[in-house]
Every structure is written in structure tokens, then in C-alpha cells.
Amino acid sequence: MENIMMLPASYCVMNEEEMTYTSGGANIVQAAAAVFIPIYGWIAGVSGIRDYRKAHPDNWTSTGSDALSKYMDKSFTNAMYGLGCTFWTVSSCFTGVGLLINAIVILS
């Protein structure tokens, strides 16, 4: 007995990068929240790093900044969202407690 998956003729397979174009990436509200609301920018930044680390367990430290750059190059709102998340995540690392909390969340 063979297990064969039959898909409709109009079925289209997209990778994660192509999904950004269909879902649109960050909208203006998300971008503004990431820039002006510190807790939102920090949570989005740290959880984004954690999700990327889980998706790329072997090379997340070497490819993460390139992936962020590619994401931010796609639109103005993505750039503002990425800058806001990056700013609040990095600035929280300047306190010893923030660095420890970020490490726990990212590596969990």
C-alpha cells in the first residue's frame, strides 16, 4: 500500500520567504508599536530571535543578521518594525538583568 498525497491542479507550494509577500510583513500599526512601545518591541524582538534560533539551530548566529537585513529591505514598515525590535532588544541587554532574561527567553 502506497501513501500518495493528491493535490489540486491549482495548488501552489511557497517557502517561508515567499509568504512575506502574501501576508505583507509588518503593517504600520505593528511598526509604530515596535518603535514607540518598548515592551512590545522587546517581546517581538526576543521572540523573533527565539523563533529563528529554533528554525535554524545550527547556524542561527551566523545567518540571523542577514535574515533580518533581508526582511527589513522588503518594505518601509518592515524596516521600522525591525529597527524598533532591534533597538529595544539590544538596549535591554545593557542591563545585566536584561541580558540574562533575554538569554533565558532566546535559549528556551
C-alpha positions, 0 to 999 in steps of 0.5 A: 500500500502506497501513501500518495498525497493528491493535490489540486491542479491549482495548488501552489507550494511557497517557502517561508520567504515567499509568504512575506509577500502574501501576508505583507510583513509588518503593517504600520500599526505593528511598526509604530508599536515596535518603535514607540512601545518598548515592551512590545518591541522587546517581546517581538524582538526576543521572540523573533530571535527565539523563533529563528534560533529554533528554525535554524539551530545550527547556524542561527548566529551566523545567518540571523543578521542577514535574515533580518537585513533581508526582511527589513529591505522588503518594505518601509514598515518592515524596516521600522518594525525591525529597527524598533525590535532591534533597538529595544532588544539590544538596549535591554541587554545593557542591563545585566538583568536584561541580558540574562532574561533575554538569554533565558527567553532566546535559549528556551 
